[in-house]
Amino acid sequence: MAVPKKRTSKSKCRSRKAKWKSKAYDAYKKSLSLGKSVITGRSKSFIYVQQGKEEE
């Protein structure tokens, strides 16, 4: 099994963590935006079925 030879520097560790957090933040912003557009009814890229309206 491979074992790292040297310790990872603090700056490298922090930059990896920052990148991971920024990816999560971008996903959060995208999902929040999509949710808002679905609620207002302006969504063009997301197809969903509205419940509560029965077609006869």
C-alpha positions as CSV (number, residue, x, y, z in Angstrom):
1,M,0.0,0.0,0.0
2,A,1.3,3.5,-0.9
3,V,2.2,5.8,1.9
4,P,3.0,9.5,1.4
5,K,6.7,10.3,2.1
6,K,6.2,13.9,3.3
7,R,3.7,15.9,5.1
8,T,1.2,18.0,3.1
9,S,1.7,21.7,3.6
10,K,-0.9,23.9,5.2
11,S,-1.3,26.0,2.1
12,K,-2.0,23.0,-0.1
13,C,-4.4,21.6,2.4
14,R,-6.3,24.9,2.8
15,S,-6.5,25.4,-1.0
16,R,-8.0,22.0,-1.5
17,K,-10.5,22.7,1.3
18,A,-11.4,26.1,-0.2
19,K,-11.9,24.5,-3.6
20,W,-14.2,21.8,-2.1
21,K,-16.2,24.5,-0.3
22,S,-16.5,26.7,-3.4
23,K,-17.9,23.7,-5.4
24,A,-20.5,23.2,-2.7
25,Y,-21.4,26.9,-2.6
26,D,-21.8,27.0,-6.4
27,A,-24.1,23.9,-6.2
28,Y,-26.1,25.6,-3.5
29,K,-26.5,28.8,-5.5
30,K,-27.6,26.9,-8.6
31,S,-30.2,24.8,-6.7
32,L,-31.5,27.9,-4.9
33,S,-31.9,29.7,-8.2
34,L,-33.7,26.8,-9.8
35,G,-36.0,26.5,-6.8
36,K,-36.9,30.2,-7.0
37,S,-37.6,30.0,-10.7
38,V,-39.9,26.9,-10.2
39,I,-41.8,28.7,-7.4
40,T,-42.4,31.8,-9.5
41,G,-43.3,29.7,-12.6
42,R,-40.5,31.1,-14.9
43,S,-38.5,28.0,-15.2
44,K,-37.9,27.0,-18.8
45,S,-35.2,24.3,-18.3
46,F,-36.9,22.3,-15.6
47,I,-40.1,20.3,-16.3
48,Y,-42.2,19.2,-13.4
49,V,-45.8,18.2,-12.7
50,Q,-47.9,20.6,-10.6
51,Q,-50.0,18.7,-8.1
52,G,-53.3,20.0,-7.0
53,K,-54.6,20.9,-10.5
54,E,-56.7,18.1,-11.8
55,E,-57.3,18.0,-15.6
56,E,-60.8,16.7,-16.6
